[in-house]
Every structure is written in structure tokens, then in C-alpha cells.
Amino acid sequence: MKKGKRYVEATKLVDRSNLYDVEEAVALVKKAASAKFDETIEAHIRLGVDGRHADQQVRGAVVLPHGTGKTVRVLVFAKGDKVAEAEAAGADYVGGEELIPRIQNEGWLDFDVVVATPDMMGVVGRLGRILGPKGLMPNPKAGTVTMDVTKAVNDIKAGKIEYRLDKTNIIHVPVGKASFTEEQLADNFHTLMGAIIKAKPAAAKGQYLRSVVISSTMGPGIKINTVKLA
């Protein structure tokens, strides 16, 4: 695959064999983000666990102090007085059973996060085949199955992100935008890593943080020295 001129220029800034401190890596990732749009800065964290075993799963959520720089659209499944509560909290869409055909038959997916009260999970469960593969299924571990819809919506709007292992035991999450200051990106990154280190399963053996890389949407990966994170 031929790499673009911008990408080639950006790679010249990065020493692929080097492990950078967080502050250095953040400065570099900003410098390498030269696209005409505000690139997303992502962290890619490879863990020394085997996600196929339930006792080695790593999944949770954390509120990034400076948000992700993205406007998040929240759908809440609720009924009774929880409907008004969700609307008052600033949810973009609120509903119940009537939303099922819209999602199932019309392919409506104009939302980024789904929250549900526990009494609505029977209804939401019918959407498992659609929401599951897209990572949109509400989950108690991520705080998206809850009676406290106000807190759930507020946290998401404030920059709460969910992290979970993919099939190759890597977590991919946004930590901000290229337009953020270095301090904001470093703050967000440290907050994320703190949560992931805290979530280390008791069954995990050996080195937990195998590799940590940050990159912008169009830029090269920058390896971070994990010794100083643990």
C-alpha cells in the first residue's frame, strides 16, 4: 500500500525503535497530525491477558477529564418517570418499545452510546444482533445499564469512554483531538491508563502492559515506554 506524502513526512519525526515518555509522545503525535481536519488521537494498548477467558476480560469505562472532543449522541431506553429524567439530563433520544422497529427495520443508528434502565433490558435484548457487533449494547460494567440515567448521560456527555479488549487483546480508544493542548492529551491519557491498570484481572500473569502506542487518525504510531506507566 502506497503511503501518502504527509504520512511519509510524519514518519520522519518518529524513531520507530524508540520508546517515548508520555509527554514526548504527545508532543510528537500533535506534530505528526497534519491533515486538513482535526485528527482524533487514539491509544492502542496491548495487554498480557487472554480475553477468551472470562476471568481475564478487561472492560470498563472512564471519564476523560477533557472529554474526547467529539459530540456524543446518547439514546436512552426508559419508561415512566425515567423518560423525563433522561430528557432533562440532555439525552438526544429517549424511548422504549416503539424504537425497536425503527432500529430493526429502518436501520436507524444515529446515536453513539445506548443507555438503558434495567427494566428495559428485556426490550433492548431484542436488538442484540444489531447493537452487539457495533459495540452499542448497554452493559452494567460500562455504567450504561443503570437506574441513575442522569449520571449516565452527564458522564457520557462529559467525555466518558468505554474500553474493552478486541479479539487480539488490544484496547483501542480515543484520548482527544489534535487540537487539544499537550497537557490535555497527557491528562486524558494518564486517566485512561490509570483505569486500565486498576482493571488488571487477578488471573493475569506476567507482563500486563505489553505495548502502548498512540497515533493520530492519519499519522504513524508512537510507542510509549510502559515501564513508567505501571
Secondary structure as UniProt FT lines:
FT   HELIX           5..11
FT   TURN            12..13
FT   TURN            16..17
FT   HELIX           22..32
FT   STRAND          40..47
FT   TURN            51..52
FT   HELIX           54..56
FT   STRAND          59..63
FT   TURN            65..66
FT   STRAND          74..77
FT   HELIX           81..89
FT   STRAND          93..95
FT   TURN            97..98
FT   HELIX           99..106
FT   STRAND          113..116
FT   HELIX           118..120
FT   HELIX           121..124
FT   HELIX           125..127
FT   HELIX           128..131
FT   TURN            132..135
FT   HELIX           140..142
FT   HELIX           149..158
FT   STRAND          160..164
FT   TURN            167..168
FT   STRAND          170..177
FT   TURN            178..179
FT   HELIX           182..198
FT   TURN            202..203
FT   STRAND          209..216
FT   TURN            217..218
FT   STRAND          222..224
FT   HELIX           226..228
//
